C-alpha cells in the first residue's frame, strides 16, 4: 500500500508570522497559531506522514543567520513532539523568491522523495496559508487546504483558478482536523440518458457556491430549500426532455441527488443519522429520515390541485421515493394544510431540515451510529 503524507507549511500556519520582517528569528517571536497544536496532535497516528514544508527566505545568509532561526524552530518542534506530533521530514528551502529556484514552493524540487511513485499523493494534503501552498498541491497532485478566513480565501482561490485543487478554506484548525480525520463529504455525479443530461456537485458541509437549474421554475424553487435549510452547497444543471413532459426531469434529478447524498455521506462515521417537523403558516409538514442503508418510503399528503407552478403534484411523491431508494434511506413524509403551495414548500423545507439533522456530524464522536456496527 502506498504511503500518504500531509505537507504542512510553518509560518502563518503552525506558528504566527511576524508582520514586519516575516522572520521568526528569536524565542520572543515564537507564537503558535491557536488550535494548531491540538489539531496536529489529533492527526498523528492516522496513517499519514507529517512533513514540514516551508520557504525561509535567505536562511543561512547575513539577513537571516541560522543561529537565529534554530532556537525558536527547535522549540516549536520540541513543543509539538511533547504532544505526539513528530515530523517524518523537514523540507526547508532557503532561497529568495527572486531566484526562482526549483526547490522553492510552489515548485516541487524539494519533493522528489514523494513524487517517485511510493506515495498516494491524490490522498495526501498540503496545508498552508498562501495561494502558493494550493499551487503546490496542484503541482503535486494532492489536495490543498488554505488556512485563511473562509469568504476572502475562497474568492482568492477562485480568482487564481485553483478551486479544483482546494478542498477547504478555513482559519479554524479544528475544521481541518475534522476534514482529514473523517474525510470530505462531497460528491460529483453526472448522468446522461436519452431523456436527461444531469450534472450535480454536492458538499454536505456547505462549502462553495450553489446554483440550481432544471428548466422547471417551481422545482428549482423547491430544490433551493436544500441549499438554504439543509446548509448544503449544491450545483445542479439539468437538461431534460420537457417537450415531452416533466416526469423524466424530476425523476432523474431525484436519482442523481440520492446517489450524491449517499456518496457524500461516505462511511457515515459520526453522523446523527436521524432527522424534522415544521409549520408553514396553516400547514404542518413532517419528514422522518434514517440513513440506515435500507430504502423505504411512506407518503401521506394529498393535493387538490393538479399542478403547482410548472410541476404536476403527482411528481412530488415520485421525486421523494426515487431519492429514498437511491440514497438507501427510510423516508416518511406527511403534511396537512389548505394552501397547496405552502404544503409542498413546507415538505421541501422539512425535508431539507431532516437532511441537515441526519447528516450533521459530531466531530467529537467519530463512531458509527448503529448497534449493529454497520450502516
Buried (B, 14 or more C-beta within 10 A) or exposed (E): EEBBBBBBBBBBBBBBBBEEEEBBBEEEBBEBBEBBBEBBBBBBEEEBBBBBBBBBBBBEEEEBEEEBBEBBBEEBBEBBEEEEBEBEBEBBBBBBEEEEBEBBBBBBEBBEEBEEEEBBBEBBBBBBBBBBBBBBBBBBBBBBBBBBEBEEBBEBBBEBEBBEBBBBBBBBBBBBBBBBBBEBBBBEBEBEEEBBBBBBBBBBBBBBEBEBEBBBEBBBBBBBBBBEBBBBBBBBBBBBBBEEEBBBBBBBBBBBBBBBBBBBBBEBBBBBBBBBEBEBEEBBBBBBBBBBBEBBBBBEBEBEEEBBBEBBBEBBBBBBBBBBBBBBBBBBBBBBBEEBBBBBBBBBBBBBBBBBBBBBBBBEEEEBBEEEEEB
